[in-house]
Amino acid sequence: MKIPLRAALLPTLLFAAGCSLLHHKPKAAPETPPSAGIEADFRDRWIDKRVHDLMAADPKLPEAEARKTAADDFAKAYPYLRTVNRQNPP
């Protein structure tokens, strides 16, 4: 009686081990570093100040154009802030 019990348990064990080997867990999305929020806040404040300065220097300048110019200036001034400068991926 012991031999048939072992013979029945062996394929079950092999089947269970094979199923766990074939099952792949989905990869978790990479977490953003804690500094990303600080960098984004700094970028937003810097761009808002630059937009204000550009619009004060030229009142006829549209805000959208001033915001684009400010974003370009920020990317040139702080190229090492890769988490918020999506124009220059690493």
DSSP file (Angstrom, degrees, kcal/mol; ACC not computed):
  #  RESIDUE AA STRUCTURE BP1 BP2  ACC     N-H-->O    O-->H-N    N-H-->O    O-->H-N    TCO  KAPPA ALPHA  PHI   PSI    X-CA   Y-CA   Z-CA
    1    1 A M     >        0   0    0      0, 0.0     4,-1.3     0, 0.0     5,-0.1   0.000 360.0 360.0 360.0 -28.4    0.0    0.0    0.0
    2    2 A K  H  >  +     0   0    0      1,-0.2     4,-2.1     2,-0.2     5,-0.2   0.856 360.0  57.0 -71.4 -33.6    2.9    2.4    0.6
    3    3 A I  H  > S+     0   0    0      1,-0.2     4,-2.5     2,-0.2    -1,-0.2   0.937 106.8  46.2 -67.0 -46.6    4.3    2.1   -2.9
    4    4 A P  H  > S+     0   0    0      0, 0.0     4,-1.7     0, 0.0    -1,-0.2   0.862 111.5  53.7 -65.2 -31.3    1.1    3.2   -4.7
    5    5 A L  H  X S+     0   0    0     -4,-1.3     4,-2.0     2,-0.2    -2,-0.2   0.924 111.6  44.4 -66.9 -43.0    0.7    6.1   -2.2
    6    6 A R  H  X S+     0   0    0     -4,-2.1     4,-2.1     1,-0.2    -1,-0.2   0.894 111.5  53.8 -65.7 -39.6    4.2    7.3   -3.0
    7    7 A A  H  < S+     0   0    0     -4,-2.5    -1,-0.2     1,-0.2    -2,-0.2   0.826 111.4  46.0 -65.4 -31.0    3.7    6.8   -6.7
    8    8 A A  H  X S+     0   0    0     -4,-1.7     4,-1.0    -5,-0.2    -1,-0.2   0.832 112.9  49.1 -79.8 -33.7    0.5    9.0   -6.5
    9    9 A L  H  X S+     0   0    0     -4,-2.0     4,-2.6     1,-0.2     5,-0.2   0.826 101.4  63.7 -76.0 -31.5    2.2   11.7   -4.4
   10   10 A L  H  X S+     0   0    0     -4,-2.1     4,-2.4     1,-0.2     5,-0.2   0.938 105.1  42.6 -63.1 -49.3    5.3   12.0   -6.7
   11   11 A P  H  > S+     0   0    0      0, 0.0     4,-2.6     0, 0.0    -1,-0.2   0.879 114.1  53.3 -64.6 -34.0    3.4   13.2   -9.8
   12   12 A T  H  X S+     0   0    0     -4,-1.0     4,-2.4     2,-0.2    -2,-0.2   0.925 110.4  46.8 -64.2 -43.2    1.3   15.6   -7.7
   13   13 A L  H  X S+     0   0    0     -4,-2.6     4,-2.2     2,-0.2    -1,-0.2   0.917 113.7  47.5 -64.6 -43.7    4.5   17.1   -6.1
   14   14 A L  H  X S+     0   0    0     -4,-2.4     4,-2.2     2,-0.2    -2,-0.2   0.890 112.0  50.2 -65.3 -39.0    6.1   17.5   -9.5
   15   15 A F  H  X S+     0   0    0     -4,-2.6     4,-2.1     2,-0.2    -2,-0.2   0.911 111.1  48.6 -65.4 -42.6    3.0   19.0  -11.0
   16   16 A A  H  X S+     0   0    0     -4,-2.4     4,-1.6     1,-0.2    -2,-0.2   0.893 112.3  48.4 -65.9 -39.3    2.7   21.5   -8.1
   17   17 A A  H  X S+     0   0    0     -4,-2.2     4,-1.3     1,-0.2    -1,-0.2   0.891 111.2  51.0 -67.4 -39.0    6.4   22.5   -8.5
   18   18 A G  H  X S+     0   0    0     -4,-2.2     4,-1.7     1,-0.2    -2,-0.2   0.873 107.0  53.4 -66.6 -37.4    6.0   22.9  -12.2
   19   19 A C  H  X S+     0   0    0     -4,-2.1     4,-1.1     1,-0.2    -1,-0.2   0.889 108.4  49.4 -65.7 -38.0    3.0   25.2  -11.9
   20   20 A S  H  < S+     0   0    0     -4,-1.6    -1,-0.2     1,-0.2    -2,-0.2   0.801 110.0  52.0 -72.8 -25.9    4.8   27.5   -9.5
   21   21 A L  H  < S+     0   0    0     -4,-1.3    -1,-0.2     1,-0.2    -2,-0.2   0.831 111.0  47.0 -75.6 -31.9    7.8   27.7  -11.9
   22   22 A L  H  < S+     0   0    0     -4,-1.7     2,-0.6    -5,-0.1    -2,-0.2   0.668  91.2  92.6 -84.2 -16.6    5.5   28.6  -14.8
   23   23 A H     <  -     0   0    0     -4,-1.1     2,-0.5    -5,-0.2    -4,-0.0  -0.686  60.7-165.4 -83.3 119.0    3.6   31.3  -13.0
   24   24 A H        -     0   0    0     -2,-0.6    -3,-0.0     3,-0.0    -2,-0.0  -0.897  13.1-137.4-107.9 131.4    5.2   34.7  -13.4
   25   25 A K        -     0   0    0     -2,-0.5     2,-0.1     1,-0.1     3,-0.1  -0.647  30.0-108.1 -81.9 140.6    4.3   37.6  -11.2
   26   26 A P        -     0   0    0      0, 0.0     2,-0.2     0, 0.0    -1,-0.1  -0.407  38.2-106.4 -67.6 145.3    3.9   40.9  -13.0
   27   27 A K        -     0   0    0     -2,-0.1     2,-0.2     1,-0.1    -3,-0.0  -0.498  32.5-120.8 -73.5 138.4    6.6   43.4  -12.4
   28   28 A A        -     0   0    0     -2,-0.2    -1,-0.1     1,-0.1     3,-0.1  -0.499  32.9-100.3 -75.6 146.9    5.7   46.3  -10.2
   29   29 A A        -     0   0    0     -2,-0.2    -1,-0.1     1,-0.1     2,-0.1  -0.428  46.9 -99.3 -65.2 140.2    6.1   49.8  -11.6
   30   30 A P        -     0   0    0      0, 0.0     2,-0.2     0, 0.0    -1,-0.1  -0.385  39.6-120.3 -64.3 136.0    9.3   51.4  -10.4
   31   31 A E        -     0   0    0     -2,-0.1    -3,-0.0     1,-0.1     0, 0.0  -0.493  22.7-117.0 -76.6 144.2    8.7   53.8   -7.6
   32   32 A T        -     0   0    0     -2,-0.2    -1,-0.1     1,-0.1     5,-0.1  -0.567  36.4-105.5 -77.2 144.8    9.5   57.4   -8.0
   33   33 A P    >   -     0   0    0      0, 0.0     3,-1.8     0, 0.0     4,-0.4  -0.336  25.5-115.2 -68.2 153.6   12.3   58.7   -5.7
   34   34 A P  T >> S+     0   0    0      0, 0.0     4,-0.7     0, 0.0     3,-0.7   0.792 113.9  63.2 -59.4 -27.6   11.2   60.9   -2.8
   35   35 A S  H 3> S+     0   0    0      1,-0.2     4,-2.7     2,-0.2     5,-0.2   0.668  82.9  79.6 -72.5 -14.8   13.1   63.8   -4.2
   36   36 A A  H <> S+     0   0    0     -3,-1.8     4,-2.4     1,-0.2    -1,-0.2   0.892  92.1  49.3 -62.0 -40.0   10.9   63.8   -7.3
   37   37 A G  H <> S+     0   0    0     -3,-0.7     4,-2.2    -4,-0.4    -1,-0.2   0.891 112.0  48.2 -65.6 -39.2    8.2   65.7   -5.5
   38   38 A I  H  X S+     0   0    0     -4,-0.7     4,-2.5     2,-0.2    -2,-0.2   0.914 112.8  48.4 -67.1 -42.8   10.6   68.3   -4.2
   39   39 A E  H  X S+     0   0    0     -4,-2.7     4,-2.6     2,-0.2    -2,-0.2   0.901 111.5  49.7 -64.4 -40.6   12.1   68.7   -7.6
   40   40 A A  H  X S+     0   0    0     -4,-2.4     4,-2.5    -5,-0.2    -1,-0.2   0.900 111.3  49.0 -65.4 -40.2    8.7   69.1   -9.2
   41   41 A D  H  X S+     0   0    0     -4,-2.2     4,-2.4     2,-0.2    -2,-0.2   0.920 112.0  48.6 -64.7 -43.4    7.7   71.7   -6.6
   42   42 A F  H  X S+     0   0    0     -4,-2.5     4,-2.7     2,-0.2    -2,-0.2   0.919 111.5  50.2 -60.8 -44.1   10.9   73.6   -7.2
   43   43 A R  H  X S+     0   0    0     -4,-2.6     4,-2.8     2,-0.2     5,-0.2   0.931 110.8  48.8 -61.1 -46.6   10.4   73.5  -11.0
   44   44 A D  H  X S+     0   0    0     -4,-2.5     4,-2.3     1,-0.2    -1,-0.2   0.922 114.2  45.0 -61.0 -44.5    6.8   74.8  -10.7
   45   45 A R  H  X S+     0   0    0     -4,-2.4     4,-2.2     2,-0.2    -1,-0.2   0.907 114.0  49.4 -66.8 -40.8    7.8   77.7   -8.4
   46   46 A W  H  X S+     0   0    0     -4,-2.7     4,-2.4    -5,-0.2    -2,-0.2   0.923 112.8  46.8 -64.4 -44.7   10.8   78.6  -10.6
   47   47 A I  H  X S+     0   0    0     -4,-2.8     4,-2.8     2,-0.2     5,-0.2   0.903 110.5  52.6 -65.9 -41.3    8.7   78.6  -13.7
   48   48 A D  H  X S+     0   0    0     -4,-2.3     4,-2.1    -5,-0.2    -1,-0.2   0.917 112.0  46.0 -60.3 -42.4    6.0   80.6  -12.1
   49   49 A K  H  X S+     0   0    0     -4,-2.2     4,-2.4     2,-0.2    -2,-0.2   0.912 113.3  49.1 -66.1 -41.7    8.5   83.3  -11.0
   50   50 A R  H  X S+     0   0    0     -4,-2.4     4,-2.7     2,-0.2    -2,-0.2   0.888 109.8  51.5 -65.9 -39.0   10.2   83.3  -14.4
   51   51 A V  H  X S+     0   0    0     -4,-2.8     4,-2.6     2,-0.2     5,-0.2   0.919 110.2  49.9 -61.8 -43.2    6.8   83.7  -16.2
   52   52 A H  H  X S+     0   0    0     -4,-2.1     4,-1.8    -5,-0.2    -2,-0.2   0.924 112.2  47.3 -61.1 -44.6    6.0   86.6  -13.9
   53   53 A D  H  X S+     0   0    0     -4,-2.4     4,-1.9     2,-0.2    -2,-0.2   0.909 113.1  48.2 -64.2 -42.6    9.4   88.2  -14.7
   54   54 A L  H  X S+     0   0    0     -4,-2.7     4,-1.9     1,-0.2    -2,-0.2   0.906 113.2  47.0 -65.6 -40.9    9.0   87.7  -18.5
   55   55 A M  H  < S+     0   0    0     -4,-2.6    -1,-0.2     1,-0.2    -2,-0.2   0.803 110.6  53.0 -72.5 -28.0    5.5   89.1  -18.5
   56   56 A A  H  < S+     0   0    0     -4,-1.8    -1,-0.2    -5,-0.2    -2,-0.2   0.866 110.5  47.5 -72.2 -35.6    6.6   92.1  -16.4
   57   57 A A  H  < S+     0   0    0     -4,-1.9    -2,-0.2     1,-0.3    -1,-0.2   0.851 129.5  21.3 -72.7 -34.4    9.4   92.8  -18.9
   58   58 A D    ><  -     0   0    0     -4,-1.9     3,-1.8    -5,-0.2    -1,-0.3  -0.816  65.3-173.5-136.6  94.5    7.0   92.5  -21.9
   59   59 A P  T 3  S+     0   0    0      0, 0.0    -1,-0.1     0, 0.0    -4,-0.1   0.722  85.0  60.8 -62.9 -21.2    3.3   93.0  -21.1
   60   60 A K  T 3  S+     0   0    0      2,-0.1    -5,-0.1     0, 0.0    -2,-0.0   0.586  78.5 108.7 -81.7  -9.4    2.3   92.0  -24.7
   61   61 A L  S <  S-     0   0    0     -3,-1.8    -3,-0.1    -7,-0.2     2,-0.0  -0.525  74.7-122.0 -70.7 125.0    3.9   88.6  -24.3
   62   62 A P     >  -     0   0    0      0, 0.0     4,-2.2     0, 0.0     5,-0.2  -0.356  15.9-124.1 -66.3 148.9    1.2   85.8  -24.1
   63   63 A E  H  > S+     0   0    0      1,-0.2     4,-2.7     2,-0.2     5,-0.2   0.872 108.8  56.2 -63.8 -37.4    1.3   83.7  -21.0
   64   64 A A  H  > S+     0   0    0      1,-0.2     4,-2.0     2,-0.2    -1,-0.2   0.906 109.9  45.3 -62.3 -41.3    1.5   80.4  -22.9
   65   65 A E  H  > S+     0   0    0      2,-0.2     4,-2.4     1,-0.2    -1,-0.2   0.892 112.9  50.5 -69.5 -38.7    4.6   81.7  -24.8
   66   66 A A  H  X S+     0   0    0     -4,-2.2     4,-2.4     1,-0.2    -2,-0.2   0.889 110.0  50.9 -65.0 -38.4    6.2   83.0  -21.5
   67   67 A R  H  X S+     0   0    0     -4,-2.7     4,-2.2     2,-0.2    -2,-0.2   0.891 110.7  48.5 -66.7 -39.4    5.5   79.6  -19.9
   68   68 A K  H  X S+     0   0    0     -4,-2.0     4,-2.2     2,-0.2    -2,-0.2   0.918 112.5  48.2 -66.2 -42.6    7.2   77.7  -22.7
   69   69 A T  H  X S+     0   0    0     -4,-2.4     4,-2.5     1,-0.2    -2,-0.2   0.906 111.7  50.2 -62.7 -41.5   10.2   80.1  -22.6
   70   70 A A  H  X S+     0   0    0     -4,-2.4     4,-2.4     2,-0.2    -2,-0.2   0.897 109.3  50.9 -65.2 -39.9   10.4   79.6  -18.8
   71   71 A A  H  X S+     0   0    0     -4,-2.2     4,-2.1     2,-0.2    -1,-0.2   0.901 111.4  48.1 -64.4 -40.3   10.3   75.8  -19.2
   72   72 A D  H  X S+     0   0    0     -4,-2.2     4,-1.7     2,-0.2    -2,-0.2   0.906 111.3  50.6 -65.3 -41.3   13.1   75.9  -21.7
   73   73 A D  H  X S+     0   0    0     -4,-2.5     4,-2.5     1,-0.2    -2,-0.2   0.896 109.7  51.1 -62.3 -40.1   15.1   78.2  -19.5
   74   74 A F  H  X S+     0   0    0     -4,-2.4     4,-2.7     1,-0.2    -2,-0.2   0.920 108.1  51.4 -64.2 -43.4   14.6   75.9  -16.6
   75   75 A A  H  < S+     0   0    0     -4,-2.1    -1,-0.2     1,-0.2    -2,-0.2   0.849 114.0  44.9 -63.0 -33.7   15.8   72.9  -18.6
   76   76 A K  H  < S+     0   0    0     -4,-1.7    -1,-0.2     1,-0.1    -2,-0.2   0.869 116.1  45.4 -76.4 -37.3   19.0   74.8  -19.6
   77   77 A A  H  < S+     0   0    0     -4,-2.5    -2,-0.2     1,-0.2    -3,-0.2   0.837 126.6  27.4 -76.2 -32.6   19.6   76.1  -16.1
   78   78 A Y    ><  +     0   0    0     -4,-2.7     3,-1.2    -5,-0.2    -1,-0.2  -0.558  65.6 152.5-129.3  67.1   19.1   72.7  -14.3
   79   79 A P  T 3   +     0   0    0      0, 0.0    -1,-0.1     0, 0.0     6,-0.1   0.728  69.3  66.7 -71.2 -18.5   19.9   69.9  -16.8
   80   80 A Y  T 3  S+     0   0    0      1,-0.2     2,-1.6    -3,-0.1     3,-0.2   0.557  74.6  90.6 -80.9  -7.1   20.8   67.5  -13.9
   81   81 A L    X>  +     0   0    0     -3,-1.2     4,-1.5     1,-0.2     3,-0.7  -0.615  51.5 165.2 -86.7  79.1   17.2   67.4  -12.6
   82   82 A R  T 34  +     0   0    0     -2,-1.6    -1,-0.2     1,-0.2     6,-0.1   0.766  62.7  64.6 -70.6 -28.1   16.2   64.4  -14.8
   83   83 A T  T 34 S+     0   0    0      1,-0.2    -1,-0.2    -3,-0.2     3,-0.1   0.781 116.1  27.9 -70.8 -24.5   13.0   63.6  -12.9
   84   84 A V  T <4 S+     0   0    0     -3,-0.7     2,-1.2     1,-0.2    -1,-0.2   0.593 106.2  76.3-110.9 -14.7   11.3   66.8  -13.9
   85   85 A N    ><  +     0   0    0     -4,-1.5     3,-1.0     1,-0.2    -1,-0.2  -0.718  51.9 167.3 -95.4  84.5   13.1   67.6  -17.2
   86   86 A R  T 3   +     0   0    0     -2,-1.2    -1,-0.2     1,-0.2    -4,-0.1   0.596  66.0  73.7 -76.0  -8.9   11.3   65.1  -19.4
   87   87 A Q  T 3  S+     0   0    0      1,-0.3    -1,-0.2    -3,-0.1    -2,-0.1   0.807 101.3  43.3 -71.6 -26.7   12.7   66.8  -22.5
   88   88 A N  S <  S-     0   0    0     -3,-1.0    -1,-0.3    -6,-0.1    -3,-0.1  -0.690  80.4-170.2-118.9  75.9   16.2   65.3  -21.8
   89   89 A P              0   0    0      0, 0.0    -3,-0.1     0, 0.0    -6,-0.1  -0.330 360.0 360.0 -66.4 151.8   15.7   61.6  -20.7
   90   90 A P              0   0    0      0, 0.0    -8,-0.0     0, 0.0    -2,-0.0   0.494 360.0 360.0 -65.5 360.0   18.7   59.9  -19.3
